[in-house]
Amino acid sequence: MIFSDLLSVILPDYCIGCGCILNLKESFLCISCRGELIETQMHLQKENRITKRLYGQCDLFCATSLFYFHKDSVVQNLIHQLKYKGKEEIGTWLGNWLGEKIKNIPDFQKTNVVAPVPMHKSKLNKRGYNQVALFGKTLARILQVEYIDDVLIKIKTNTTQTKKDLWSRFNDSKDIFAIQNAQKLEGKNILLVDDLITTGATIESCYNQLVKIKNVKIGLATMAYSLLHN
């Protein structure tokens, strides 16, 4: 028995979806729970649910989400573990999954820079990491572009969005982001990355700041797209 086999017996990994013990070829999810993930395939559609949701607010050169999100789903468990349980490496796993899908898509090949939706310093210090950082860095590596996280910044903290109505989400997301070091992104096609699109309020707020930079275009890639606000 090799060391990794022995370690898996002593300290086994458990499926985030159902709690069963994973075998050595499985990561985060067992094959059964992985089969419950619903891919959006939005990267294959110029006009999709994201562009329709953000129509009139954000003019995106590309847009996709990897999975559909709904309550009590495997995707919800994944994102919860990523954000609140220290499973930061899930971001790399999902970044590789999505990156392989978009790397040969012409619209996504226009990307020059990947930039994450930022966290406020107070929350970043408390959590210790931005849950979309490894996701964004992995996409940047696969697309062979820069990853820049010090231009778009969050200057105000907002309360949790999960139980707010549509109007409250948009109102709470206004004027909470800002731009610094704008010259780093001038003339770039920026792929903005986040974990989850719900109403689109956060994305719109980020977009409104980024388009203040000279000669930029904005694209979007997220881990999941919520069906709760359709």
Stockholm file with secondary structure:
# STOCKHOLM 1.0

chainA/1-230         MIFSDLLSVILPDYCIGCGCILNLKESFLCISCRGELIETQMHLQKENRITKRLYGQCDLFCATSLFYFHKDSVVQNLIHQLKYKGKEEIGTWLGNWLGEKIKNIPDFQKTNVVAPVPMHKSKLNKRGYNQVALFGKTLARILQVEYIDDVLIKIKTNTTQTKKDLWSRFNDSKDIFAIQNAQKLEGKNILLVDDLITTGATIESCYNQLVKIKNVKIGLATMAYSLLHN
#=GR chainA/1-230 SS CCHHHHHHHHSCCBCTTTCCBCCTTCCSSCHHHHTTCCBCCGGGCSSCHHHHHTTTTCCEEEEEEEEEECTTSHHHHHHHHHHHSSCTHHHHHHHHHHHHHHTTCHHHHTCCEEEECCCCHHHHHHHSSCTTHHHHHHHHHHHTCEECCSSEEECSCCCCCTTCCHHHHHHHTTTCEEECSGGGGTTCEEEEEEEEESSSHHHHHHHHHHTTSTTCEEEEEEEEEESTTC
#=GC SS_cons         CCHHHHHHHHSCCBCTTTCCBCCTTCCSSCHHHHTTCCBCCGGGCSSCHHHHHTTTTCCEEEEEEEEEECTTSHHHHHHHHHHHSSCTHHHHHHHHHHHHHHTTCHHHHTCCEEEECCCCHHHHHHHSSCTTHHHHHHHHHHHTCEECCSSEEECSCCCCCTTCCHHHHHHHTTTCEEECSGGGGTTCEEEEEEEEESSSHHHHHHHHHHTTSTTCEEEEEEEEEESTTC
//
